[in-house]
Structures are given as structure tokens and as C-alpha cells.
């Protein structure tokens, strides 16, 4: 199990490190239609950080949507990690912070939506409900296994 966790974290860190520049973002998302939101609204979510697997709550504004994810604006810098939306966004409960612009405010970032199985989503919802801000997430191995399976299914 530890090896699986280590592989998952290496994959995520590699993925995050190669996508931090705006040039890479434009190349990777070429051809994907983004739709600016007509009225910006607040979005509440938690991030399970890759660094330490700690839960933090955030309030951001969604600035655009696509079939793959959402562009957001935050008044504070965001850590890379798994996103858990308090209310579904575009039908998704979960995502991954794919890129972030460290200069701000406002801090711009992009979230890639992530599909989980019903079982894994329910399990993660239960774990998230137990998490307190700035505490380690309970049972991270199971959560990471489910997320790795979802990423592998979406990105063969």
C-alpha cells in the first residue's frame, strides 16, 4: 500500500511541476472551449493538500468553465491537491488543482474535474465530513487509491 501511495504522490508532483507555467497551460488546453461565467459566484471547497495530506477550506470565484474543468480566482494562494466541492460544480464533486499562478492577488488557478465511482465518492464524502480544517485526512491510503484509479481510467 505504501508503494502505491508513493507512486501516486510522485505522479501528482510530476504533473503539477510540469504545468505551472501559463505557456504549458495554453498548449495543454488548446482546442478546449472555455465559457466565461456570466455572473461570478462564490464556490466553497476543501483542498486535501499533496504536501502532508492536510484539509483546508477555501472560498473562491469561478471565472470560467469547460467540459474538463474550471478556472478560479482566489484572494489567497492555494496549495496543490485534491479538491472537494461543497456543492457540485458542472456535475462534479471532486477535482485536482492542475495549475496555479503564484502571483496575486487575485490568485488564478485551474481545476480539472475528476470522476469517481459512486462507492469511492461516498467513501470520500464520509472522510471529508470527518476532516477538520488543518488536520490530516483520515485513511488517506484508501482515498489515494480511489483517486489513482480514477486518474488512470481517465488518462490511459
C-alpha positions in Angstrom: 0.0 0.0 0.0 2.8 2.4 0.8 4.3 1.9 -2.6 1.0 2.8 -4.2 0.8 6.0 -2.2 4.4 6.9 -3.1 3.8 6.3 -6.8 0.6 8.4 -6.7 2.3 11.3 -5.0 5.2 11.2 -7.4 2.8 11.2 -10.3 0.9 14.2 -8.9 4.0 16.2 -8.1 5.4 15.5 -11.5 2.2 16.5 -13.1 1.9 19.7 -11.0 5.5 20.7 -11.6 5.3 20.4 -15.4 2.1 22.5 -15.6 3.0 25.6 -13.6 3.7 28.0 -16.5 0.9 29.8 -18.4 2.6 28.6 -21.7 2.2 25.0 -20.8 -1.4 25.6 -19.8 -2.2 27.1 -23.2 -0.5 24.2 -25.1 -2.2 21.5 -22.9 -5.7 23.1 -23.2 -5.5 24.1 -26.9 -8.8 23.4 -28.5 -10.8 23.1 -25.3 -13.6 25.7 -25.3 -13.9 27.7 -22.0 -17.0 29.5 -21.2 -16.8 32.6 -19.0 -19.4 32.7 -16.3 -22.0 35.4 -16.8 -22.2 36.2 -13.1 -19.3 35.2 -10.9 -20.4 33.3 -7.8 -18.6 32.0 -4.8 -17.6 28.4 -4.7 -16.7 26.7 -1.4 -14.4 23.8 -1.4 -11.7 22.0 0.6 -8.3 21.0 -0.6 -6.6 17.8 0.6 -3.0 19.0 0.0 -0.5 16.7 -1.6 2.0 18.1 0.9 1.0 16.5 4.2 -2.5 15.4 3.2 -4.0 18.2 5.2 -7.5 19.5 4.7 -8.0 23.3 4.2 -11.2 25.2 3.4 -11.4 27.9 0.7 -13.8 30.3 -0.9 -13.1 31.2 -4.5 -14.9 32.6 -7.5 -15.4 30.6 -10.7 -14.3 32.6 -13.7 -14.8 30.1 -16.5 -16.0 26.5 -17.1 -15.1 23.9 -19.7 -16.1 20.2 -20.1 -12.8 19.3 -18.4 -12.6 21.8 -15.5 -12.9 25.3 -14.1 -10.9 28.4 -13.9 -10.9 30.1 -10.5 -9.8 33.2 -8.7 -8.8 33.3 -5.0 -7.7 36.1 -2.6 -5.2 33.7 -1.1 -2.6 31.3 -2.6 -3.8 27.7 -3.0 -1.8 24.5 -2.3 -1.7 21.8 -4.9 -4.1 19.0 -4.0 -7.4 17.2 -4.4 -10.4 19.5 -4.5 -13.7 18.5 -2.8 -16.5 20.9 -3.8 -19.1 21.6 -1.0 -21.7 21.7 -3.8 -21.2 20.1 -7.2 -19.7 22.2 -10.0 -20.7 21.2 -13.5 -21.9 17.9 -12.1 -18.6 17.1 -10.4 -17.9 16.7 -6.7 -14.1 16.3 -7.0 -11.2 17.6 -8.9 -7.4 18.2 -8.9 -5.8 21.6 -8.8 -3.8 21.3 -12.1 -2.2 24.7 -12.2 -1.9 27.8 -10.1 -0.4 31.2 -10.7 1.6 32.2 -7.6 1.5 35.9 -8.3 -1.5 37.7 -7.0 -3.9 38.6 -5.6 -6.1 37.6 -7.2 -4.5 34.2 -7.5 -5.6 32.3 -10.6 -5.8 28.6 -10.7 -7.3 25.7 -12.8 -9.2 22.7 -11.6 -9.5 19.5 -13.6 -12.7 17.7 -12.8 -12.3 14.1 -11.6 -14.9 11.3 -11.9 -15.1 8.9 -9.1 -17.2 5.8 -8.8 -20.3 6.1 -6.6 -18.7 4.0 -3.9 -15.5 6.0 -3.9 -17.3 9.3 -3.9 -19.5 8.2 -0.9 -16.4 7.0 1.0 -14.5 10.2 0.3 -17.6 12.2 1.3 -17.7 10.4 4.6 -14.0 11.0 5.2 -14.3 14.7 4.3 -17.2 15.1 6.7 -14.9 13.9 9.5 -12.0 16.1 8.5 -11.4 19.3 10.4 -9.6 22.2 8.8 -5.8 21.9 9.0 -6.0 18.3 10.2 -4.7 15.3 8.5 -7.3 13.4 6.5 -8.4 10.1 8.0 -7.5 6.9 6.0 -5.5 8.7 3.2 -4.4 5.4 1.6 -7.9 4.4 0.6 -8.6 7.9 -0.7 -5.4 8.0 -2.7 -6.1 4.5 -4.2 -9.5 5.6 -5.3 -8.2 8.8 -6.9 -5.3 7.0 -8.6 -7.9 4.6 -10.1 -10.0 7.5 -11.3 -7.0 9.2 -12.9 -5.8 6.0 -14.5 -9.3 5.4 -16.0 -9.5 9.0 -17.4 -5.9 9.2 -18.6 -4.8 5.9 -20.1 
